[in-house]
């Protein structure tokens, strides 16, 4: 599982994080921010007008419904 994006954005800039897992069938994605589940089930997160509270550790979880395997990766985002 790979997470891409800018590691730092300025206050009120747009932050975009992308998650990719090489999986057949395609993975089912979920995200957490600082260990708390987010209401996002897509491979990408778009944060319009980033705030200080958007800073932290983002965890992307990729689940393969056929194999039942889950893989995760974390990404640190700083809003300055």
C-alpha positions in Angstrom: 0.0 0.0 0.0 1.4 3.4 -1.0 0.2 6.8 0.1 1.2 9.9 -1.9 0.7 13.6 -1.3 2.3 16.7 0.0 3.7 16.3 3.4 3.0 19.9 4.3 0.4 22.5 3.1 -0.3 26.0 4.1 -3.4 27.0 6.1 -6.5 27.0 3.8 -4.6 25.4 0.9 -6.0 22.2 -0.7 -4.4 19.0 0.5 -4.8 15.8 -1.5 -3.8 12.3 -0.4 -3.9 9.2 -2.7 -3.8 5.6 -1.7 -2.8 2.8 -4.0 -2.8 -1.0 -3.5 -1.9 -3.4 -6.3 -4.9 -5.7 -5.8 -7.2 -8.0 -7.9 -10.1 -7.4 -7.4 -9.6 -3.7 -6.6 -9.2 -2.9 -2.9 -11.9 -1.4 -0.7 -10.3 1.7 0.9 -10.8 3.3 4.3 -9.0 6.1 6.1 -8.2 7.1 9.6 -6.8 10.4 11.0 -4.8 9.9 14.2 -6.4 6.5 14.7 -10.0 7.8 14.3 -12.0 6.5 11.4 -12.9 9.0 8.7 -16.1 8.8 6.6 -14.0 8.2 3.4 -14.2 5.0 1.4 -12.3 6.1 -1.7 -8.7 5.9 -2.7 -8.3 9.7 -2.5 -8.9 12.3 0.2 -9.4 15.9 -0.9 -9.2 18.5 1.9 -10.5 21.9 0.9 -9.1 24.8 2.9 -6.9 22.8 5.3 -7.0 23.7 8.9 -4.6 22.9 11.8 -7.0 20.1 12.9 -6.3 18.4 9.6 -2.6 17.9 10.6 -1.6 14.4 11.7 -1.1 10.8 10.8 -3.4 9.6 8.0 -3.7 5.8 7.7 -4.9 4.2 4.5 -6.4 0.7 4.8 -6.8 -1.4 1.7 -9.0 -4.5 2.0 -9.2 -7.2 -0.6 -12.7 -8.8 -0.3 -11.6 -12.1 -2.0 -8.5 -12.9 0.0 -9.7 -11.2 3.2 -6.3 -9.5 3.5 -5.9 -5.9 4.8 -2.8 -3.8 4.4 -2.2 -0.3 5.8 0.2 2.5 5.4 0.5 5.8 7.2 1.3 9.3 6.0 2.1 12.4 8.0 0.5 15.7 6.9 1.4 19.1 8.4 -0.8 22.2 8.0 1.3 25.3 8.7 
